[in-house]
Amino acid sequence: MKRTPRNITVRVLEEKIKSAILKLYDEDKYLLNENVNERSISYRLAMYLQTEFNDWDVDCEYNRNIRESDLIKRLSHSCLIGETTNTADLRATTVYPDIIIHHRGTDDNLIVIEMKKHPSSTYLDNKDKIKLKGYRDELHYKYGLFLKLYKDYKTTLKHLQTNLLINNVRDL
């Protein structure tokens, strides 16, 4: 079973995330320049995150919690008024995190990532930030990250460097 000390420094976490984002821009620029579904991009980013966090599990749209197969790793309705939750959802109305870095089958949840392609509305950005707070409060992720992907790496990186990653939800 994969195990890493629970205390990854903020600096190491941030450097690993930057490295994965750079790989995304180097290897998958086409996805960022075209109107490709956000899920396709988050999957590719998760692949690069897995190489950076090789002692952790990196999952997209993950829907399980700890060892209980019937306990879904999702937010309660109280967190997202008006959201629907359906585990058989094919239209993406159910609320699952875009990307998580965790140890499966445990409550060791390092970071939850919600991402949007630029441009996206302030409404949708804020909705993702509310989800991140919910994931942290309800599912006990150590960090939450809202990542806005621009067409060029430098702009994404500029936004990445203007914030400190803390034990809270953060914009990148």
C-alpha positions, 0 to 999 in steps of 0.5 A: 500500500502506498504511504507517504508521511502526512506532512508534505510541506506547502513548498513541496506540494506547490512545486509538485503541482507546478511541475504537473501543470507544466507537463500538461502545457508541454504535452497537451497544449491542444486540449487547452487551446480547443474547446475540449471538455474539462474532464479530458483536461482534468484527467490529463492533469491527474496523470501528471500529478500521479507522477509527482505524487507517486506514493499517493493515489490520484483520482478524478471524479472519485466516488468512494469513501474509506472502506465502505463501498456504499459510502459515497465520497461526495458533499451533502445537500446542505453544502450545495443547495439546489445540487442533485446527487446521483451516482449513475449520473451521466450528465455531470450534475452530481458533485464529485471532486475534479481531482483528489490526491489521497490514500484510497481506503483511508481518511488520509486526504491530502488535496482536492482540486476543482478546475475551470478553463478560462474563460469561465463565469464568476458564478461557476468559479464561486460555486467550485470554491463553495464545493472546495470548502465543503470537501474540506469541512465534510471530507477533511482534505488538508488542502483545497485548490481552485485552479483556473487554466488559461491558454498559456502556462505563464498566465496560469503560473502568474495566478499560481504564484500570487497566492499562498497555499495554506490549510484552506481553499486557495485560488490558483 
